[in-house]
Amino acid sequence: MTSLRPLLPSRKPPVGLDMSLAIVNIVLLLILFFLATGAMMNRSTGRVSPARSSDLALEQLLSPVLVVAGDGSLRLDDVAIERSQLARALLSETQLQIVIALDAPARDLMDLLSQPGLEALQIDLVTVHDQDAP
């Protein structure tokens, strides 16, 4: 009896394409694209000017109003006050309006607001009162 062995060699399974390298390349290209466009978008093209108020008088603001002068001195409701006395003076208040110079460093404001006793207050930062605006 003759064996029924196939005369043709056995067929090898086709080699599948490995897509992982292509996916990694696409992901890396997308990361580079977003890094490059993000760097371009973060460049400042101009300076942002904060809002100014020319019609608002300090007398129209709700009390208490804290005015921070350019030299760092404080006036609470038009009375000079020291930083160490500020928390005690605002003990019975729930909100505080702060008027600060336009060019004052943000660090000065943050140092002022980080004092103990002021964390419970609702703080409203008021736009700069500009007498010279048209």
Residue frames relative to the residue before (quaternion, step in Angstrom):
aa qw qx qy qz dx dy dz
M 1.0000 0.0000 0.0000 0.0000 0.00 0.00 0.00
T 0.3509 -0.7482 0.5286 0.1941 3.46 -0.89 0.89
S 0.4817 -0.6702 0.4813 0.2952 3.49 -1.05 0.72
L 0.3969 -0.7264 0.5186 0.2143 3.55 -1.06 0.75
R 0.2022 0.7943 -0.5393 0.1935 3.50 0.90 0.87
P 0.4750 -0.6713 0.4640 0.3292 3.60 -0.88 0.85
L 0.4674 -0.6936 0.4860 0.2538 3.48 -1.08 0.76
L 0.6754 0.4498 -0.2889 0.5081 3.56 1.17 -0.49
P 0.5416 -0.6103 0.4458 0.3680 3.59 -1.07 0.56
S 0.5999 -0.5790 0.4021 0.3784 3.55 -1.14 0.56
R 0.4828 -0.6809 0.4831 0.2643 3.48 -1.07 0.77
K 0.3326 -0.7372 0.5541 0.1974 3.58 -0.86 0.99
P 0.5190 -0.6307 0.4556 0.3540 3.56 -1.02 0.71
P 0.5338 -0.6364 0.4380 0.3438 3.60 -1.00 0.76
V 0.4714 -0.6603 0.5081 0.2893 3.56 -1.09 0.74
G 0.3267 -0.7586 0.5350 0.1776 3.58 -0.76 1.08
L 0.4992 -0.6436 0.4872 0.3150 3.53 -1.11 0.64
D 0.3303 -0.7266 0.5688 0.1989 3.57 -1.01 0.87
M 0.1895 -0.8289 0.5219 0.0684 3.58 -0.34 1.28
S 0.4816 0.6971 -0.4384 0.2999 3.61 1.19 -0.24
L 0.6423 0.5153 -0.3364 0.4568 3.61 0.99 -0.72
A 0.6458 0.5069 -0.3216 0.4718 3.60 1.00 -0.74
I 0.6503 0.5096 -0.3203 0.4636 3.60 0.96 -0.79
V 0.6397 0.5144 -0.3244 0.4700 3.60 0.98 -0.83
N 0.6454 0.5186 -0.3232 0.4583 3.59 0.96 -0.81
I 0.6581 0.5021 -0.3120 0.4664 3.59 0.94 -0.84
V 0.6491 0.5137 -0.3182 0.4620 3.58 0.94 -0.86
L 0.6619 0.4977 -0.3096 0.4673 3.60 0.92 -0.84
L 0.6418 0.5108 -0.3253 0.4705 3.59 0.99 -0.75
L 0.6484 0.5065 -0.3213 0.4689 3.60 0.99 -0.77
I 0.6348 0.5173 -0.3345 0.4664 3.58 0.99 -0.79
L 0.6584 0.4974 -0.3100 0.4722 3.60 0.91 -0.86
F 0.6350 0.5323 -0.3314 0.4511 3.57 0.99 -0.81
F 0.7075 0.4512 -0.2764 0.4685 3.60 0.82 -0.95
L 0.6102 0.5278 -0.3604 0.4681 3.60 1.08 -0.55
A 0.6789 0.4890 -0.2936 0.4623 3.58 0.92 -0.88
T 0.7035 0.4423 -0.2858 0.4773 3.61 0.85 -0.86
G 0.6131 0.5401 -0.3537 0.4554 3.59 1.09 -0.61
A 0.6411 0.5123 -0.3226 0.4717 3.58 1.02 -0.77
M 0.6585 0.4948 -0.3149 0.4717 3.59 1.03 -0.70
M 0.6818 0.4938 -0.2948 0.4521 3.58 1.00 -0.80
N 0.6596 0.5267 -0.3159 0.4332 3.61 1.11 -0.58
R 0.5326 0.6163 -0.4247 0.3952 3.57 1.18 -0.24
S 0.3711 -0.7345 0.5271 0.2121 3.52 -0.86 0.99
T 0.2443 -0.7860 0.5528 0.1303 3.55 -0.78 1.01
G 0.8053 0.0437 -0.0191 0.5909 3.55 1.20 -0.30
R 0.5227 -0.6254 0.4788 0.3262 3.52 -1.27 0.13
V 0.3621 -0.7207 0.5509 0.2141 3.54 -0.96 0.87
S 0.2187 -0.7738 0.5831 0.1159 3.55 -0.83 0.99
P 0.4001 -0.7129 0.5119 0.2640 3.59 -0.77 0.93
A 0.6240 -0.5506 0.4013 0.3827 3.53 -1.23 0.48
R 0.1591 -0.7655 0.6171 0.0886 3.54 -1.15 0.69
S 0.2208 -0.7644 0.5934 0.1216 3.51 -1.13 0.67
S 0.1271 -0.8099 0.5688 0.0664 3.57 -0.75 1.00
D 0.7160 0.4513 -0.2509 0.4697 3.60 1.19 -0.41
L 0.6210 0.5566 -0.3404 0.4343 3.57 1.23 -0.15
A 0.1874 -0.7668 0.6063 0.0964 3.54 -0.75 1.06
L 0.5918 -0.5969 0.4069 0.3576 3.56 -1.07 0.68
E 0.5994 0.5802 -0.3544 0.4226 3.58 1.15 -0.56
Q 0.6431 0.5382 -0.3197 0.4411 3.60 1.20 -0.48
L 0.5741 0.6005 -0.3824 0.4043 3.60 1.20 -0.31
L 0.5405 -0.6072 0.4738 0.3386 3.53 -1.19 0.58
S 0.4566 -0.6805 0.5031 0.2745 3.54 -1.04 0.80
P 0.6170 -0.1556 -0.7714 -0.0041 1.76 -2.03 1.40
V 0.2096 -0.7487 0.6199 0.1064 3.54 -1.18 0.74
L 0.1371 -0.7752 0.6141 0.0555 3.54 -0.80 1.07
V 0.1225 -0.7817 0.6100 0.0439 3.57 -0.69 1.13
V 0.1566 -0.7701 0.6151 0.0643 3.54 -0.76 1.12
A 0.2787 -0.7829 0.5382 0.1407 3.57 -0.49 1.22
G 0.6873 -0.4997 0.3496 0.3946 3.54 -1.31 0.30
D 0.6892 0.4619 -0.2789 0.4836 3.59 1.11 -0.58
G 0.6051 -0.5914 0.3400 0.4104 3.61 1.29 0.06
S 0.5024 0.6428 -0.4408 0.3743 3.58 1.23 -0.03
L 0.2975 -0.7649 0.5553 0.1343 3.55 -1.16 0.72
R 0.0514 -0.7539 0.6539 0.0381 3.53 -1.19 0.70
L 0.1240 -0.7819 0.6099 0.0365 3.55 -0.70 1.15
D 0.8188 -0.1233 0.0067 0.5607 3.56 -0.50 1.26
D 0.6953 -0.5224 0.2348 0.4342 3.53 0.93 1.12
V 0.5922 0.4928 -0.3893 0.5049 3.59 1.17 0.61
A 0.4698 -0.6804 0.4828 0.2884 3.59 -0.80 1.00
I 0.0111 0.7957 -0.6027 0.0592 3.56 -0.99 0.92
E 0.4114 -0.6837 0.5476 0.2518 3.56 -1.17 0.64
R 0.6274 -0.5471 0.3966 0.3870 3.58 -1.19 0.53
S 0.6579 0.5289 -0.3169 0.4324 3.58 0.95 -0.81
Q 0.7004 0.4540 -0.2646 0.4830 3.62 1.15 -0.51
L 0.4764 0.7225 -0.4146 0.2814 3.58 1.25 -0.32
A 0.6790 0.4917 -0.3052 0.4517 3.62 0.79 -0.95
R 0.6542 0.5065 -0.3122 0.4669 3.59 0.98 -0.80
A 0.6668 0.5063 -0.3036 0.4548 3.60 0.99 -0.81
L 0.7409 0.3874 -0.2120 0.5060 3.60 1.13 -0.61
L 0.2897 0.8107 -0.4750 0.1826 3.60 1.25 0.25
S 0.7654 0.3608 -0.2016 0.4932 3.62 0.89 -0.85
E 0.5689 0.6095 -0.3756 0.4047 3.62 1.25 0.00
T 0.2991 -0.7467 0.5640 0.1868 3.55 -1.24 0.49
Q 0.7862 0.1603 -0.1034 0.5878 3.59 1.19 -0.38
L 0.1308 -0.7774 0.6132 0.0497 3.52 -1.30 0.47
Q 0.2390 -0.7364 0.6186 0.1339 3.55 -0.97 0.95
I 0.0912 -0.8021 0.5892 0.0336 3.60 -0.76 1.01
V 0.0930 -0.7486 0.6553 0.0380 3.54 -0.94 1.01
I 0.0201 0.8090 -0.5829 0.0731 3.56 -0.65 1.14
A 0.6211 -0.5642 0.3921 0.3772 3.57 -1.13 0.61
L 0.6123 -0.5984 0.3914 0.3374 3.53 -1.11 0.78
D 0.7794 0.3418 -0.1795 0.4934 3.57 0.89 -0.87
A 0.3730 0.7300 -0.4923 0.2926 3.60 1.21 0.34
P 0.4960 -0.6529 0.4755 0.3187 3.58 -0.96 0.79
A 0.5508 -0.6247 0.4468 0.3267 3.57 -1.05 0.78
R 0.5725 0.6014 -0.3763 0.4111 3.57 1.13 -0.59
D 0.6246 0.5413 -0.3417 0.4474 3.60 1.03 -0.76
L 0.6616 0.4952 -0.2969 0.4785 3.56 0.99 -0.88
M 0.6670 0.4967 -0.3074 0.4624 3.59 0.92 -0.85
D 0.6298 0.5186 -0.3364 0.4704 3.60 1.04 -0.71
L 0.6438 0.5252 -0.3148 0.4588 3.55 1.02 -0.81
L 0.7319 0.4435 -0.2380 0.4594 3.58 0.86 -0.98
S 0.6420 0.5330 -0.3342 0.4383 3.60 1.18 -0.33
Q 0.4287 0.6990 -0.4714 0.3245 3.58 1.22 0.13
P 0.5529 -0.6095 0.4436 0.3550 3.60 -1.05 0.69
G 0.7434 0.3860 -0.3032 0.4543 3.53 -1.05 0.82
L 0.6924 0.4659 -0.2847 0.4717 3.62 1.19 -0.33
E 0.4981 0.6972 -0.4168 0.3035 3.60 1.21 -0.20
A 0.6731 0.5010 -0.3017 0.4526 3.62 1.12 -0.50
L 0.5811 0.6119 -0.3697 0.3890 3.60 1.21 -0.26
Q 0.3701 -0.6499 0.6051 0.2730 3.52 -1.24 0.54
I 0.1711 -0.8172 0.5477 0.0537 3.56 -0.52 1.22
D 0.0849 -0.7594 0.6437 0.0418 3.57 -0.95 0.96
L 0.2238 -0.7620 0.5968 0.1144 3.54 -0.72 1.11
V 0.2268 -0.8059 0.5397 0.0886 3.57 -0.52 1.24
T 0.5398 -0.6187 0.4605 0.3374 3.56 -1.06 0.74
V 0.6171 -0.5770 0.3955 0.3605 3.52 -1.19 0.58
H 0.3535 -0.7165 0.5661 0.2031 3.55 -0.91 0.98
D 0.0683 -0.8307 0.5521 -0.0208 3.57 -0.37 1.24
Q 0.2959 -0.7908 0.5151 0.1475 3.58 -0.37 1.22
D 0.7105 0.4880 -0.2610 0.4346 3.59 1.09 -0.69
A 0.4909 0.6692 -0.4419 0.3405 3.61 1.20 -0.11
P 0.5111 -0.6588 0.4537 0.3145 3.59 -1.05 0.67
